[in-house]
């Protein structure tokens, strides 16, 4: 749309009147020569500053129609820009009058100085609008005090997940552009109700549906994508933080759920200083040859999110977090890197039409997450070849007591998450007695 294009020229055009008018001011006040002060050349520079001020003000007006900015701050910037433009015109016409009478009119210098003040104020208002009200003098000391006042969270904390984990994450990574005084996209993330309300393009969070949530989609885009959030150059979310946001949205984006209630959840637990830390008995991984770069690119183009476990290790973590549907063809592609696959997350996938026997080929897999999928006992029966599997997340699946016999056959398994399944409490307690080395997290 032409108005949108012209509006987005404002960040370029706004520098012209500032530079040109400043040049005219320097020429006039730092050169006592009357012939220079009353020269047509200076008049031409003042004319250019006035024209560029009008163009900048017009493009700024068009940009403001996008609704991306705080209304009050935008209005202050807009009216100060109009005042500067009018004063620019006054300075130009007064200078023309100076040329006509061959002397400097007594009103010229006060108007010139008033225009300079208006320019400085307009620039500051624009900076506050774009970078936040405290961009020039950030309240660093106050912020540091607030950070220090936040207690270290553990799995026994009474904080809610939102107040203790989600909100501090948003404050650190998102609120610089989405808060009171600066609302890019008309979106505020410094208030829970406004976060759920969304911005000018609608809601960014769909409670219970992370795959359809614009917030998760933007986070998962490549950093060089214009729509990736946070923008390139800004502090990015870590993988753990992204997993936390995904989990929180899937749980319904609740503001009342306490950390204590869900501390056994693997995603939440890794964000805490655990009151009862687990011993790190992680064995060293064998060295594997890296996967061909072209194949990685092909898989990423299909929608898979792939992360190198450690630089030079060759091991890969794979997730379908940014894929709405996983097809048989895509899964067959994935099997091609089975020798390098350390972790695989298929959380929230429907997996319809997938040949489950293909899972038996993922013999090097250490971690498998099938949360909130329709998979059940029959699926567990195809995992018998996965001798290296150590972690299995069954939360929200249809696995029942019948499936436990297949879990027992996985000799390398050390941790199973199985709340919100059809497995009975009695069966879990019996399993814990028989296999004390197996950590079974139930959530109750």
N, C-alpha and C positions, 0 to 999 in steps of 0.2 A: 504494500500500500504506500502511495507517494508521501502521504503525511507522516507515516512512520519513518520512512527513509529520511525525510527532511529533518524530522525531530532528532534522529540519531546522529545528525551532523553537528548538533549543539556542542558536544565535547570538543570538537575541532574548532568551530567558529568562535567559541567564547574567548579563546586566547588572542584573537585578532584585535578587538577593541582595547584589551588590556595592554598589549604590547605597543600598539600604535599611539594610544592616548598617552601612555607613559613616556614614549619618545617625544611627543609634542611638549609635554610638561618639562622634560629635561632640557629641551632646546630653548624653551622660553625662559626658564628660571636660572639656567646655568650659563646663559650667554647674555651679557648686558648690552650687547650691540643692538641699537634700536633698529638698524636695517634688517637684522635677522628676525627680531621680534615682530616686525611689521612686514615680513616677507610673504609673498604669495606661496612660497614653498611650504611655510608653516601652515598657511591656510589650507593647502591641499592635504597636508597630513591630518589636520583637524577634520576635514571633510571625510577622509577615509575612516577615521575613528568613529565618526557619527554613523556612516553607512554600515560599517561592520558591527556597531552596537545594535543597530536596528535588525540586521540579519541574525545576530546572535539571540536577541530577545524573541524574535519571531520563531526561530527554531526551538528555543527553550519552551515557548508556549505550546508548540506542537508536541514536544517530548512530554510535557506535563499531562497531556491528554491521555497518555498511556496508563495513568493511575498507579505508576510504580512507586511514587514518592509520598511521603507524609504531607498531608494537605496543608497544615499550618506552616511547616517549614518551606514548602514549595511556594506558598502564597507570599511569604516574606521575601524570598529570593526573587520572585516574579516582579513585585512592586518596586523593589530596590533597583532591579534591572531597568524597569520603565523609567524610574527617576533618573538613573544614570544616562539613559538614552536621550531623554529630554534635555538634561544639562549639557550633554555633548553637543546637541544641536544649538543650544544657546551660546556655548563657547564659540562654535564655528561662526554663527551670525554676528556675534559681538566682535570677533576678529575681523570679519569683513567690514564692519562699521569702523573699526580701528584703521583699516587701510584707507577708508574713504576720508576720514578726518586727519589722517596721518599722525595719529597719536593714540595712546592706550587709554581707553575709556575707564573711568573709575570703577565701573561695575564688572569689568572684565576679570580682574584677578580674583575677587571673591567668588564669582561663578566658576572660574577655573578650579579653584581649590575645593569648592563644594562638589564639583564633578569628580575630582580625584577621591574625595572621601566616599562619595557614593559608589565609585568603582571598587574601592577596597572593601566596603561593607558588602557589596553585591558578591564579590569574589569569596568572601568569608562565608556568606549565607549559602552560596553554592557548594563550597567545600563541606559545610556542615550537613547539607542535604545529601551529598554523595557519600561522605565518609563517616557521618555521625556527628552529633553535636559536640562531642569531646575530642574531635580529631586533632585539634591544635594543641590542647592542653589535656591529654588523657589523664583520667583520675587513677594513675598508676598505684599510688600509695594505698588509696582506699581499696582498690581491687586486690592488691596483695594481702591486705588485712583480711578481706573477706575470704580469700582462698585459704589463708592460714587458719581461719576460724572453722572451716569445714572439717569435721572429724574423719579419720580414716575409717572406711566402711569395711565391715566384715560380714560373714554369713549369719551373724546374730544381730545385725543392725535393725533398728525399728523404723528406719527411713523407708519411704515408699520407693519403688523402683524408679518412678518418674523423678521424684525430688532428689534422690541420692545418686542416680546413675544417668538417666536420660537428660534431665534438664542441665546438669553441669556439662554434659557432652555438647548439647546444643549451644550453650553459652560460650564454650571454648571454640567451637568450629563453625557456627552458623549465625550467631546473633550479631556479629559485626555488620552484617548486611540486612538483617531482618529483626529490627527492634523498634521501639518508640523513637521517632526522630529520623529513622532511616528504614524504609520498608520497600526493598526491591521486590518488584512483582506484586506489590500490595500485600506482602506476606510478613507477618510478625511471628517470631518463634520464642519470644521472651515471656509468653503467657500461654498456659495450657489451652484455654478455650479458643484463643486466637490461632494457635497452632492447628487445632482440629478444624477451625473454620476455613483455613487455606488462604489463597491469594486471589489475584484478579483472574487467574485461569482455573479457579476451582480448588477443591480439596487436594492436599498433597498426601494425606494419610487416609487410607480406607481401613478402619479398625477390623482386624481379623483377616485381612487380605493384603499381605505384603507385596505379592506379585503384581497387584493392580495399583499399588501406591506409588504416586509420582515421585515421592521423596526417595524411595529405594531405587527406582529406575534411574534417577539422576545420579545418585551416588555410585551406581554400578557402571555408568558409562565410562569410556576411556577418558583419561585426563585431558587429552587434546581435543575432545568434543566440546563444542561451544555450550552445550547444555549440561555438561558435567558439573556437579556440585559436591563440595565447594569448588569455586573456580580455580583454574590452573594458577599456581603461584600462592594460593592460600593453603593454610594448614589442612591436610587431608585426614579423613577418618581412617583409623587403622582397621585391619580385618576384624579384630575383636569388637571394635566399636560398631562396625557395620553389622556384624552378627547380632549384637545387642539390639540395635534399632529394628532389625528384621524380626527378631524374637518378640520384642515388645509390641510391635504392630500386630503380629500374629496372635498375641494374647489379648488383643482388643484395645491396645493403646490406653491402658487403664492408668488413672492417676492415683488410685487408692491402694493398689496391691503392694504389700510390704515386702522388703527384701528377704525378711526371715521366712516368709511363706514359700518363696521360690528359690532359696539359696542353693538347693540341691541341683537345680538346673545347670547344666554344663556351661551354657552361654553366660548366665548370670555369675556363676561361680568364678569364672576366669577374670571377671572384672573386680573381684573383691580381694581383700587381704583376709584369707580364710582363717577362721579362728582355730580350726583343726586341720592344718596343712597336711597334704598327702606327701609321702616320701617320693622323691624322684628316682624311680628305678628304670627309667627309659633306657633301653639298650641302644648302643650305637647302630645306626643303619649301615648296611653294606653300600659300597660305592656302585652306582649304576651309570651307564653311559647316558648322556643327555639326549632328549628327544629332538628330532630335526625341527629347526625353527619354522620351516614351511608348514609342517604338520600342526604345530602349536597355533600358528596363524589361522589355519583352516578350521581348527576346533573353536577358536575364539570367534571366528566369523559365523559359526553355526550357533553361537550364543553361550557357549560354556565360559565360565569364569575360571581361569587357570592361574595358580600362584606357585612360584618356585619355593619349595620348602626352605631351602638354604642355598646361598650362592655357591655354585659349583657342585651341589649334591646330586643333581639329576632327578631328585624326587619331586613329585608334583601333588598339589592339593587341587581338586576339581570340584566345582559347585555349579548347580543349575539355578542359582538364586535369581538370575535375570532372564530366565527362560519360562515362558508361560506354559509350553507343552514340550515334552521330550518325545521324539519319534524313534521308531525302530532304527531308521537309517542313521540318525544322530548317535544313538547308543552304539551302533556297530562301528562308527568312527572312533568313539571313545575307547573301545576295546583295543584299538591299535596302540594305545600308550599304556596298556595294562602293566607292563614291566616296570613302569616308572610311577605308577599311581599309588601314593601314600594314603590319601584321603579322598572320599567321594561323598558329597552331600546332595541328596535328591529330595530334600525337604519340600513338602507341599506339592510335589508332582503327582499327577494322576496315574502315569505310567501305563496307560491303556495301549494295547497293541505291542508292548515290549516283550520279547522272548526272554523270560526270566532265567533261562538256562545260561544266557550269556554272562550272568554274574559269576558263574563258576570259573570263568576265564580270568577273573581279576585276582589271581593268586598272590600277588604281592601287596594287596590292600591291607592297610593297618587300621583305618578308621572308616566306618560306614554309617551314614546318617540318613534314615528313611522316615524321619518324623512326618506325621500327618499325611501319610500315603495310604492307599487302600490295601497295601500288602499284608499278608497274614502268615499262617503256619506253613502253607505250601511253599512260600518264598524261602523261609528259613532252611527248608530241606535242600535247596540248591547251593547253599553256602558251605557245604561240607569240605570243599577243596580249599577254602580260604584259611589255611593253617596259620597265616601270619596276622589274622584279624585280632585286634586288641580292644577295639572300642566299637560298640554297636548301640545306636540310638533308635529305639522302637516306639517312642512316645507318639500317642495318637494313632497307632495302627490297630489292626484287628487280631494281632497275635494273641493266642490263648494259652492255657496250660499245656495243650498238645504240642505247642511249638517249643516248649522248654527242653524237650529231649534233643532237639537239633542244636540248641544253644550249648548244651553240655558237650556235644561232640567237637565244638570249636576249642581245641586245647590251648590256643594262644590267647583266648579272650580273657580280658581282665576287668572290663567295665561294661555294664549294660544299663541303659536308661529305659524304664518300661512303665512309667505311670500313664494313666489314661489309656490303658489297653484292656484286653479281656482276661488277663492273667490274674488269678485269684491271689489274695493275701496269703492264704494257706500254702499254695504252691511256691510262692516266693520265699516264705519262711523256711520251708523244707529245703529249698535249693541253697539258701544261705547256710543252713546247718551242714549239708553234705559237701558244699564247695565254698569254704570260708575264704579262699583266696580270690574268689570272684566278687567284685564290688557290684552290688545290684542297687541302683538308685530308683526308688519308687515314688518319691514325692509325698508320701504319707507316713 
